Amino acid sequence: MMSILSTTMLIFGSLGVFLYGMKVMGEGLQKASGSKLRGILAKATGNRFMGTLSGFVITCAVQSSSVTTVMVVAFSSAGLLTLQQSLGVIFGANIGTTTTAWIVSLLGFKVKIASFAVPLIGIGFFSQLITRWRTPHRVGQVLVGFGLLFLGLGLLKDSIPDVRESPAVTEWLSRLDPTSVQGLAMAIAVGAVITVLVQSSSASMAITLTAAAKGYIDFPTACAIALGQNIGTTVTAALAAIGAPLVARRAALAHFLFNLLGSIWPVLLLHPLLSFVDAILPGDPYGSGEDALLVAIPTHIAAFHTAFNIINTAIFLPFTAQFERVVVSLMPDDGDEEAQEHELIYLTTALGGTPELALSAAQKEVDRMAGVTIKMIARIRQALESAPKDLPRLVEKIRNHESSTDVLEHRINEFLASLVHGQLSSEASKETLSLMSMINDFERIGDHGEKLALLMSRAQDDGIPISDEARGELIEISGTVDRLLRETRKLILERDADPMPAARQREDELNTQRNQFRTSHLERMKAQRCSPSAGLLFNDMLTSFEKIGDHAYNVVEATAGIK
């Protein structure tokens, strides 16, 4: 019993080292590439072919198709990817994930792992002590992750016992023989279950390759298990899509359907596909010698994994639009997709694994917050133009908008704060702090919007008359603020190289208008066309409009990196 427990703990520990190495390597690559990964993902907006290439490159960089597909779900939620663009990225991610099998099969078994894994960890660790230059520090982290990955693989290889000594285990493994329908189904189920349990198709593939390299399973059985792993890896994206907007749930469904349907034809044509792989690759994957176990079988499994994923992509890619329609028909719009204004929409899924990429989703959330303030100004203008009976309803809506800015500021700030403590490049850290500054200013804009609504409500409740001339001026300045906020909002997602001159001009125009209206208001008071109480209220409203302009100017400074 103790022997079984000890072996189990060794296997889990080895997997932990392997997965941790993959995590460290992925984070190092993200920090080294910085915003380039976001740029790669942006290429997906071009066409389906660029989307596929983006998915492939990103998955190779982070060494995890699960991370890429979770990212696709999150970015679909964020409106950064349409469903059709998401499909291209998913296709590419399935090809990209096969690179792990190639790395393991080419380097993991035919050489003494510790001979290069341990030196890599040492070189990488001490490279990180060079803090003056960022490149050695980041490359060092990648090397540490790379070394840990292979060290974990070596430990896994050594920790798996020789199951041939156990007749019961040998008998059970024989049931996975894919020459029978039952054995093929069992092998596929085993691959899916292992992948679900370890939540990583790369780790699951490492287990399969290790078992094959030790002669516990043969080449056809390992390939059948790989088909199951292809299905099991969709669970991660499905979990990420829980509670996400419709487009994200559709992306997760598309990922599942693509992997499921893409596994049907290899199951039906398994043996012809195995023969095709054997024909194009040197070596005998059916042998039992050292060359077969350590070289031929692992490389043939990797080639099989790559072949059916490339063929799947080639089959589906020309029919992306049709596939999208099938997904939409299976998951139609249920009519409840318009989220509550105060709820996060673009950050509803976890992006902690790719903090650099999470910034794009955060920017979309800040952009949405800016949209709430613009709605608020529109309501204020509507309240100024409407009949008195409509004022209570409009004031309530304005106050709801203000409540939304409060909640959004708290939730977005909480998310951004978690990014600051994560694996960020200096450029991304600066952008995170700028976004924090923006949401603070938009929250303050919401406060001034609520103040304007309360001032109008007080005027009506206390019977303070606002002259038609004064009301007209308030409507005019509200229009100026509306245009100012709209111009400011554009800069959140599409940065200007030098936005400050135009921002100063808008700010000056608003201040000039405020001063002009104050002067005309004094003249009305002198002519007794306006009461003192109405005069104080009018001045307070002008000040609130002007303060909104100040905070909008602060937002522009943040987009320029000044704040």
C-alpha positions as CSV (number, residue, x, y, z in Angstrom):
1,M,0.0,0.0,0.0
2,M,2.8,2.4,0.9
3,S,4.6,1.5,-2.3
4,I,1.5,2.4,-4.4
5,L,1.0,5.7,-2.4
6,S,4.7,6.6,-2.8
7,T,4.6,5.9,-6.6
8,T,1.5,7.9,-7.0
9,M,3.0,10.9,-5.1
10,L,6.1,10.6,-7.3
11,I,4.1,10.7,-10.5
12,F,2.0,13.7,-9.3
13,G,5.2,15.5,-8.2
14,S,6.8,14.9,-11.5
15,L,3.8,16.2,-13.3
16,G,3.9,19.2,-11.0
17,V,7.5,20.0,-12.0
18,F,6.6,19.5,-15.7
19,L,3.5,21.8,-15.5
20,Y,5.3,24.4,-13.4
21,G,8.2,24.5,-15.9
22,M,5.7,25.0,-18.7
23,K,4.0,27.8,-16.7
24,V,7.4,29.6,-15.9
25,M,8.5,29.2,-19.6
26,G,5.2,30.6,-20.8
27,E,5.3,33.6,-18.4
28,G,8.9,34.3,-19.5
29,L,7.9,34.3,-23.1
30,Q,5.0,36.6,-22.4
31,K,7.3,39.1,-20.6
32,A,9.9,38.9,-23.3
33,S,7.4,39.5,-26.1
34,G,5.3,42.1,-24.2
35,S,2.7,43.7,-26.3
36,K,3.8,41.7,-29.4
37,L,1.5,38.8,-28.3
38,R,-1.4,41.3,-28.4
39,G,-0.3,42.4,-31.8
40,I,-0.2,38.8,-33.0
41,L,-3.8,38.3,-31.7
42,A,-4.9,41.5,-33.4
43,K,-3.9,39.9,-36.8
44,A,-6.8,37.6,-36.2
45,T,-9.1,40.4,-37.2
46,G,-7.7,40.3,-40.7
47,N,-8.9,37.0,-42.1
48,R,-9.3,33.3,-41.2
49,F,-5.9,32.4,-42.4
50,M,-4.2,35.1,-40.3
51,G,-6.4,34.0,-37.4
52,T,-5.1,30.4,-37.7
53,L,-1.5,31.6,-37.9
54,S,-2.1,33.8,-34.8
55,G,-3.5,30.8,-32.9
56,F,-0.5,28.7,-33.9
57,V,2.1,31.3,-33.0
58,I,0.5,32.2,-29.6
59,T,0.1,28.5,-28.6
60,C,3.7,27.8,-29.5
61,A,4.7,30.8,-27.4
62,V,2.7,29.9,-24.3
63,Q,3.0,26.1,-24.9
64,S,-0.6,25.5,-24.0
65,S,-3.6,25.3,-26.3
66,S,-5.8,25.5,-23.2
67,V,-4.4,29.0,-22.4
68,T,-5.0,30.0,-26.0
69,T,-8.6,28.8,-26.1
70,V,-9.4,30.3,-22.7
71,M,-8.0,33.5,-24.1
72,V,-10.2,33.2,-27.1
73,V,-13.2,32.8,-24.9
74,A,-12.2,35.9,-22.9
75,F,-11.5,38.0,-25.9
76,S,-14.8,36.9,-27.5
77,S,-16.4,38.1,-24.4
78,A,-14.5,41.3,-24.7
79,G,-15.7,41.9,-28.3
80,L,-12.1,41.7,-29.5
81,L,-12.8,38.7,-31.6
82,T,-15.9,37.7,-33.5
83,L,-17.0,34.1,-33.6
84,Q,-15.6,33.6,-37.1
85,Q,-12.3,35.1,-36.1
86,S,-12.3,32.9,-32.9
87,L,-12.6,29.8,-35.1
88,G,-9.4,30.6,-36.9
89,V,-7.5,31.1,-33.7
90,I,-8.9,27.8,-32.4
91,F,-7.8,25.9,-35.5
92,G,-4.3,27.3,-35.2
93,A,-4.1,26.5,-31.5
94,N,-4.8,22.8,-32.2
95,I,-1.8,22.7,-34.5
96,G,0.3,24.8,-32.1
97,T,-0.2,22.4,-29.2
98,T,1.4,19.6,-31.2
99,T,4.8,21.3,-30.8
100,T,5.0,20.2,-27.2
101,A,4.9,16.5,-28.4
102,W,7.7,17.2,-30.9
103,I,9.9,18.9,-28.2
104,V,9.4,16.0,-25.8
105,S,9.8,13.3,-28.5
106,L,12.9,14.8,-30.1
107,L,14.7,15.9,-26.9
108,G,13.1,14.1,-24.0
109,F,14.0,10.4,-24.4
110,K,17.1,9.9,-26.5
111,V,19.4,12.0,-24.4
112,K,20.2,12.1,-20.7
113,I,17.7,14.8,-19.6
114,A,19.6,15.9,-16.4
115,S,22.7,16.6,-18.5
116,F,21.1,19.6,-20.1
117,A,18.0,20.3,-17.9
118,V,19.9,21.1,-14.7
119,P,22.5,23.3,-16.4
120,L,19.7,25.2,-18.1
121,I,18.0,25.8,-14.8
122,G,21.3,27.1,-13.3
123,I,22.1,29.4,-16.3
124,G,18.5,30.7,-16.3
125,F,18.4,31.3,-12.6
126,F,21.7,33.3,-12.4
127,S,20.7,35.2,-15.6
128,Q,17.7,36.5,-13.7
129,L,20.1,38.2,-11.2
130,I,21.2,40.5,-14.0
131,T,18.6,43.2,-13.3
132,R,20.2,46.1,-15.2
133,W,19.2,44.5,-18.6
134,R,15.8,43.1,-19.1
135,T,16.6,40.7,-21.9
136,P,18.9,38.4,-19.9
137,H,16.4,38.4,-17.0
138,R,13.5,37.4,-19.2
139,V,15.5,34.9,-21.2
140,G,16.7,33.4,-17.9
141,Q,13.1,32.8,-16.9
142,V,12.4,31.0,-20.1
143,L,15.5,28.8,-19.6
144,V,14.4,28.0,-16.0
145,G,11.0,27.0,-17.3
146,F,12.5,25.0,-20.2
147,G,14.8,23.2,-17.8
148,L,12.1,22.4,-15.3
149,L,9.8,21.1,-18.0
150,F,12.4,18.5,-19.1
151,L,13.5,17.8,-15.5
152,G,9.8,17.0,-14.7
153,L,9.7,14.8,-17.8
154,G,12.7,12.9,-16.7
155,L,11.3,12.5,-13.2
156,L,8.0,11.3,-14.7
157,K,9.9,8.7,-16.8
158,D,11.7,7.4,-13.7
159,S,8.7,7.4,-11.4
160,I,6.4,5.3,-13.6
161,P,6.9,1.7,-12.4
162,D,7.4,-1.2,-14.7
163,V,3.7,-2.2,-15.0
164,R,4.7,-5.4,-16.9
165,E,5.4,-6.9,-13.5
166,S,1.7,-6.6,-12.6
167,P,-0.5,-9.0,-14.6
168,A,-3.6,-7.1,-13.6
169,V,-2.3,-3.8,-15.1
170,T,-0.9,-5.6,-18.2
171,E,-4.3,-7.2,-18.7
172,W,-6.1,-3.9,-18.4
173,L,-3.7,-2.2,-20.8
174,S,-4.3,-4.9,-23.3
175,R,-8.0,-3.9,-23.3
176,L,-7.0,-0.6,-24.9
177,D,-6.0,-2.4,-28.1
178,P,-7.5,-0.1,-30.9
179,T,-7.9,-3.1,-33.2
180,S,-11.3,-3.7,-31.6
181,V,-14.1,-1.2,-31.3
182,Q,-14.3,-1.6,-27.6
183,G,-10.5,-1.2,-27.1
184,L,-10.5,1.9,-29.4
185,A,-13.4,3.5,-27.4
186,M,-11.6,2.7,-24.1
187,A,-8.3,4.3,-25.3
188,I,-10.1,7.4,-26.4
189,A,-11.9,7.6,-23.1
190,V,-8.7,7.2,-21.2
191,G,-7.0,10.0,-23.1
192,A,-10.0,12.3,-22.5
193,V,-10.2,11.6,-18.8
194,I,-6.5,12.0,-18.2
195,T,-6.6,15.4,-20.0
196,V,-9.6,16.5,-17.9
197,L,-7.9,15.5,-14.7
198,V,-4.5,17.2,-15.3
199,Q,-6.2,20.2,-17.2
200,S,-3.4,20.2,-19.8
201,S,-3.2,18.3,-23.0
202,S,0.5,18.9,-23.0
203,A,1.0,17.1,-19.7
204,S,-1.4,14.4,-20.8
205,M,0.6,13.9,-24.0
206,A,3.8,13.8,-21.9
207,I,2.3,10.9,-19.9
208,T,1.3,9.1,-23.1
209,L,4.8,9.6,-24.7
210,T,6.5,8.4,-21.5
211,A,4.3,5.2,-21.3
212,A,5.0,4.5,-25.0
213,A,8.8,5.1,-24.6
214,K,8.8,2.6,-21.8
215,G,7.0,0.0,-23.9
216,Y,3.8,-0.1,-21.8
217,I,1.6,0.9,-24.7
218,D,2.2,0.5,-28.4
219,F,2.1,3.1,-31.2
220,P,-1.5,2.6,-32.3
221,T,-2.8,2.7,-28.7
222,A,-0.9,5.9,-27.9
223,C,-2.4,7.5,-31.0
224,A,-5.9,6.4,-30.0
225,I,-5.3,8.0,-26.6
226,A,-4.1,11.2,-28.3
227,L,-7.5,11.4,-30.1
228,G,-9.1,11.3,-26.7
229,Q,-6.8,14.0,-25.4
230,N,-7.9,16.2,-28.3
231,I,-11.5,16.0,-27.0
232,G,-10.6,16.3,-23.3
233,T,-8.7,19.5,-23.8
234,T,-12.0,21.3,-24.7
235,V,-13.2,21.1,-21.1
236,T,-10.9,23.9,-20.0
237,A,-12.5,26.4,-22.5
238,A,-16.0,25.1,-21.6
239,L,-15.4,25.8,-17.9
240,A,-14.0,29.3,-18.8
241,A,-17.2,30.0,-20.8
242,I,-19.5,29.4,-17.9
243,G,-21.4,32.7,-17.2
244,A,-19.7,34.4,-20.2
245,P,-21.6,36.3,-22.9
246,L,-23.2,34.4,-25.8
247,V,-20.3,34.9,-28.3
248,A,-17.9,33.4,-25.8
249,R,-20.1,30.4,-25.1
250,R,-20.4,29.9,-28.8
251,A,-16.6,30.0,-29.2
252,A,-16.3,27.2,-26.5
253,L,-19.0,25.2,-28.3
254,A,-17.1,25.6,-31.6
255,H,-13.9,24.4,-30.0
256,F,-15.6,21.3,-28.7
257,L,-17.4,20.5,-32.0
258,F,-14.2,21.1,-34.0
259,N,-12.2,18.7,-31.8
260,L,-15.0,16.2,-31.6
261,L,-15.8,16.1,-35.3
262,G,-12.1,16.3,-36.1
263,S,-11.6,13.1,-34.1
264,I,-14.3,11.1,-35.9
265,W,-12.5,10.5,-39.3
266,P,-9.2,9.6,-37.6
267,V,-11.1,7.0,-35.6
268,L,-12.7,5.6,-38.7
269,L,-9.4,5.8,-40.7
270,L,-7.0,5.1,-37.8
271,H,-5.0,2.4,-39.4
272,P,-4.6,4.0,-42.9
273,L,-3.5,7.2,-41.1
274,L,-1.0,5.3,-39.0
275,S,0.3,3.7,-42.2
276,F,0.6,7.2,-43.8
277,V,2.6,8.5,-40.8
278,D,4.8,5.4,-40.8
279,A,5.4,5.9,-44.6
280,I,6.6,9.5,-44.3
281,L,8.7,9.1,-41.2
282,P,11.8,7.0,-40.8
283,G,12.1,4.4,-38.1
284,D,10.0,1.4,-37.0
285,P,7.3,2.4,-34.5
286,Y,6.3,-1.3,-34.0
287,G,9.7,-2.5,-32.8
288,S,10.7,-3.2,-29.2
289,G,14.4,-2.1,-29.3
290,E,15.8,1.0,-27.7
291,D,15.8,3.0,-31.0
292,A,12.1,2.2,-31.5
293,L,11.1,3.0,-27.9
294,L,13.1,6.2,-27.4
295,V,13.0,7.6,-30.9
296,A,10.7,6.0,-33.5
297,I,7.6,5.6,-31.4
298,P,7.6,9.1,-29.8
299,T,8.3,10.9,-33.0
300,H,5.6,8.8,-34.9
301,I,3.1,9.7,-32.1
302,A,4.0,13.4,-32.5
303,A,3.7,13.2,-36.3
304,F,0.3,11.5,-35.9
305,H,-0.8,14.2,-33.5
306,T,0.3,16.9,-36.0
307,A,-1.0,15.2,-39.1
308,F,-4.6,14.9,-38.0
309,N,-4.7,18.4,-36.6
310,I,-3.3,19.9,-39.8
311,I,-5.8,17.9,-41.9
312,N,-8.7,18.9,-39.7
313,T,-7.7,22.6,-40.1
314,A,-7.4,22.1,-43.9
315,I,-10.9,20.6,-44.0
316,F,-12.7,23.1,-41.7
317,L,-10.9,26.3,-42.8
318,P,-12.6,26.8,-46.2
319,F,-16.0,26.3,-44.5
320,T,-15.5,28.6,-41.5
321,A,-18.6,30.7,-42.4
322,Q,-20.8,27.6,-42.7
323,F,-19.3,26.2,-39.4
324,E,-20.1,29.4,-37.7
325,R,-23.8,29.2,-38.9
326,V,-24.0,25.6,-37.5
327,V,-22.7,26.8,-34.1
328,V,-25.1,29.8,-34.0
329,S,-28.0,27.5,-34.9
330,L,-27.1,25.1,-32.1
331,M,-26.8,28.0,-29.6
332,P,-29.2,30.7,-30.8
333,D,-29.6,34.1,-29.2
334,D,-31.7,33.6,-26.1
335,G,-32.6,37.3,-25.8
336,D,-30.9,37.9,-22.4
337,E,-27.5,38.8,-23.6
338,E,-27.7,42.5,-22.8
339,A,-25.8,42.5,-19.5
340,Q,-26.5,44.7,-16.6
341,E,-24.6,48.0,-17.0
342,H,-22.8,47.6,-13.6
343,E,-21.5,44.1,-14.4
344,L,-18.2,43.3,-16.0
345,I,-18.6,42.0,-19.5
346,Y,-15.1,41.9,-21.0
347,L,-13.4,40.5,-17.9
348,T,-15.8,37.7,-17.1
349,T,-13.2,35.0,-17.8
350,A,-9.9,34.3,-16.2
351,L,-6.9,35.8,-18.0
352,G,-4.4,35.4,-15.3
353,G,-2.4,33.0,-17.4
354,T,-1.9,35.6,-20.1
355,P,-1.6,38.9,-18.2
356,E,-0.1,40.8,-21.2
357,L,-3.1,39.9,-23.3
358,A,-5.5,40.7,-20.5
359,L,-4.8,44.3,-21.0
360,S,-6.7,44.4,-24.3
361,A,-9.8,43.1,-22.5
362,A,-9.2,45.6,-19.7
363,Q,-9.0,48.5,-22.2
364,K,-12.4,47.4,-23.6
365,E,-13.9,47.4,-20.2
366,V,-12.6,50.9,-19.5
367,D,-14.0,52.0,-22.9
368,R,-17.3,50.6,-21.9
369,M,-17.1,52.6,-18.6
370,A,-16.5,55.7,-20.7
371,G,-19.7,54.8,-22.7
372,V,-21.7,54.8,-19.4
373,T,-20.6,58.4,-18.7
374,I,-21.6,59.4,-22.3
375,K,-25.0,57.9,-21.7
376,M,-25.2,59.8,-18.5
377,I,-24.6,63.2,-20.2
378,A,-27.2,62.3,-22.9
379,R,-29.7,61.7,-20.1
380,I,-28.8,65.0,-18.5
381,R,-29.3,66.8,-21.8
382,Q,-32.6,64.9,-22.2
383,A,-33.7,66.0,-18.7
384,L,-32.9,69.7,-19.5
385,E,-35.0,69.4,-22.7
386,S,-37.9,67.4,-21.3
387,A,-41.1,68.3,-19.6
388,P,-41.0,68.5,-15.7
389,K,-43.1,65.3,-15.4
390,D,-40.3,63.3,-17.0
391,L,-37.6,64.6,-14.7
392,P,-37.9,62.0,-11.8
393,R,-37.6,59.1,-14.2
394,L,-34.5,60.6,-16.0
395,V,-32.9,61.5,-12.6
396,E,-33.3,57.9,-11.5
397,K,-31.6,56.6,-14.7
398,I,-28.8,59.1,-14.2
399,R,-28.3,57.9,-10.7
400,N,-28.2,54.3,-11.9
401,H,-25.5,55.3,-14.4
402,E,-23.5,56.8,-11.5
403,S,-23.9,53.7,-9.5
404,S,-22.6,51.7,-12.5
405,T,-19.4,53.8,-12.7
406,D,-18.8,53.2,-8.9
407,V,-19.2,49.4,-9.3
408,L,-17.2,49.3,-12.5
409,E,-14.4,51.4,-11.0
410,H,-14.1,49.0,-8.1
411,R,-14.2,45.8,-10.2
412,I,-11.9,47.0,-12.9
413,N,-9.4,48.4,-10.4
414,E,-9.5,45.1,-8.5
415,F,-8.6,43.2,-11.8
416,L,-5.9,45.7,-12.7
417,A,-4.4,45.5,-9.3
418,S,-4.1,41.7,-9.7
419,L,-2.2,42.3,-13.0
420,V,0.3,44.7,-11.3
421,H,1.3,41.8,-9.1
422,G,1.5,39.4,-12.0
423,Q,4.1,38.7,-14.7
424,L,4.1,42.0,-16.6
425,S,6.6,43.8,-18.8
426,S,7.5,47.4,-17.9
427,E,5.4,48.6,-20.8
428,A,2.4,46.6,-19.7
429,S,2.8,47.8,-16.1
430,K,2.8,51.4,-17.3
431,E,-0.4,50.8,-19.3
432,T,-2.0,49.1,-16.3
433,L,-1.4,52.2,-14.1
434,S,-2.7,54.4,-16.9
435,L,-5.9,52.4,-17.0
436,M,-6.2,52.7,-13.2
437,S,-6.0,56.5,-13.6
438,M,-8.6,56.5,-16.3
439,I,-11.2,54.6,-14.3
440,N,-10.7,56.9,-11.4
441,D,-11.5,59.9,-13.6
442,F,-14.5,58.3,-15.2
443,E,-15.8,57.5,-11.7
444,R,-15.4,61.2,-10.8
445,I,-17.2,62.1,-14.0
446,G,-20.1,59.9,-12.8
447,D,-20.2,61.8,-9.5
448,H,-20.5,65.1,-11.3
449,G,-23.2,63.7,-13.5
450,E,-25.2,62.6,-10.5
451,K,-24.7,66.1,-8.9
452,L,-26.1,67.7,-12.1
453,A,-29.2,65.4,-11.8
454,L,-29.7,66.2,-8.1
455,L,-29.4,70.0,-8.8
456,M,-32.1,69.7,-11.5
457,S,-34.3,67.7,-9.1
458,R,-33.8,70.2,-6.3
459,A,-34.8,73.0,-8.6
460,Q,-38.0,71.3,-9.4
461,D,-38.8,70.3,-5.8
462,D,-38.0,73.7,-4.4
463,G,-39.8,75.6,-7.2
464,I,-36.6,77.4,-8.4
465,P,-37.3,78.7,-11.9
466,I,-34.7,78.3,-14.6
467,S,-35.1,80.8,-17.3
468,D,-35.4,79.6,-20.9
469,E,-32.2,81.4,-21.8
470,A,-30.3,79.7,-18.9
471,R,-31.7,76.3,-19.8
472,G,-30.6,76.8,-23.4
473,E,-27.1,77.6,-22.3
474,L,-27.0,74.5,-20.1
475,I,-28.2,72.4,-23.0
476,E,-25.5,73.9,-25.2
477,I,-22.7,73.2,-22.7
478,S,-24.0,69.7,-22.2
479,G,-23.6,69.2,-26.0
480,T,-20.1,70.4,-25.8
481,V,-19.3,68.0,-22.9
482,D,-20.9,65.2,-24.9
483,R,-18.6,65.8,-27.9
484,L,-15.6,66.2,-25.6
485,L,-16.2,62.8,-23.9
486,R,-16.8,61.1,-27.3
487,E,-13.4,62.4,-28.6
488,T,-11.8,61.3,-25.3
489,R,-13.3,57.8,-25.5
490,K,-11.8,57.2,-29.0
491,L,-8.3,57.4,-27.5
492,I,-8.8,54.5,-25.1
493,L,-8.6,51.9,-27.8
494,E,-6.9,53.8,-30.6
495,R,-4.1,55.8,-29.1
496,D,-2.9,59.0,-30.8
497,A,0.8,59.7,-30.9
498,D,0.2,63.3,-29.6
499,P,-3.3,63.8,-28.3
500,M,-2.6,66.7,-26.0
501,P,-2.9,69.7,-28.4
502,A,-6.4,68.6,-29.5
503,A,-7.3,67.9,-25.8
504,R,-6.1,71.3,-24.7
505,Q,-8.2,73.0,-27.5
506,R,-11.3,71.1,-26.4
507,E,-10.6,72.0,-22.8
508,D,-10.1,75.7,-23.7
509,E,-13.4,75.7,-25.7
510,L,-15.3,74.3,-22.7
511,N,-13.7,76.9,-20.3
512,T,-14.4,79.7,-22.7
513,Q,-18.0,78.6,-23.0
514,R,-18.4,78.4,-19.2
515,N,-17.0,81.9,-18.7
516,Q,-19.2,83.3,-21.4
517,F,-22.3,81.7,-19.8
518,R,-21.3,83.0,-16.4
519,T,-21.0,86.5,-17.8
520,S,-24.4,86.3,-19.5
521,H,-25.9,84.9,-16.3
522,L,-24.6,87.9,-14.3
523,E,-26.3,90.2,-16.8
524,R,-29.6,88.3,-16.3
525,M,-29.3,88.7,-12.5
526,K,-28.6,92.4,-12.8
527,A,-31.7,92.7,-15.0
528,Q,-33.6,90.6,-12.4
529,R,-34.5,88.0,-15.1
530,C,-33.0,85.4,-12.8
531,S,-33.4,84.9,-9.0
532,P,-30.4,84.6,-6.7
533,S,-31.3,81.0,-5.8
534,A,-31.5,80.1,-9.5
535,G,-28.2,81.9,-10.0
536,L,-26.4,79.7,-7.5
537,L,-27.8,76.6,-9.0
538,F,-26.9,77.6,-12.5
539,N,-23.3,78.3,-11.4
540,D,-23.1,74.9,-9.6
541,M,-24.2,73.2,-12.8
542,L,-21.7,75.1,-15.0
543,T,-18.9,74.1,-12.5
544,S,-19.9,70.4,-12.7
545,F,-19.8,70.5,-16.5
546,E,-16.4,72.2,-16.4
547,K,-15.2,69.6,-13.8
548,I,-16.3,66.8,-16.2
549,G,-14.1,68.4,-18.8
550,D,-11.1,68.5,-16.4
551,H,-11.4,64.8,-15.7
552,A,-11.7,64.0,-19.4
553,Y,-8.5,65.9,-19.9
554,N,-6.9,63.7,-17.3
555,V,-8.0,60.7,-19.2
556,V,-6.3,62.0,-22.3
557,E,-3.1,62.5,-20.3
558,A,-3.3,58.9,-19.2
559,T,-3.7,57.6,-22.8
560,A,-0.6,59.6,-23.6
561,G,1.3,58.0,-20.7
562,I,1.6,61.3,-18.8
563,K,-0.4,60.0,-15.9
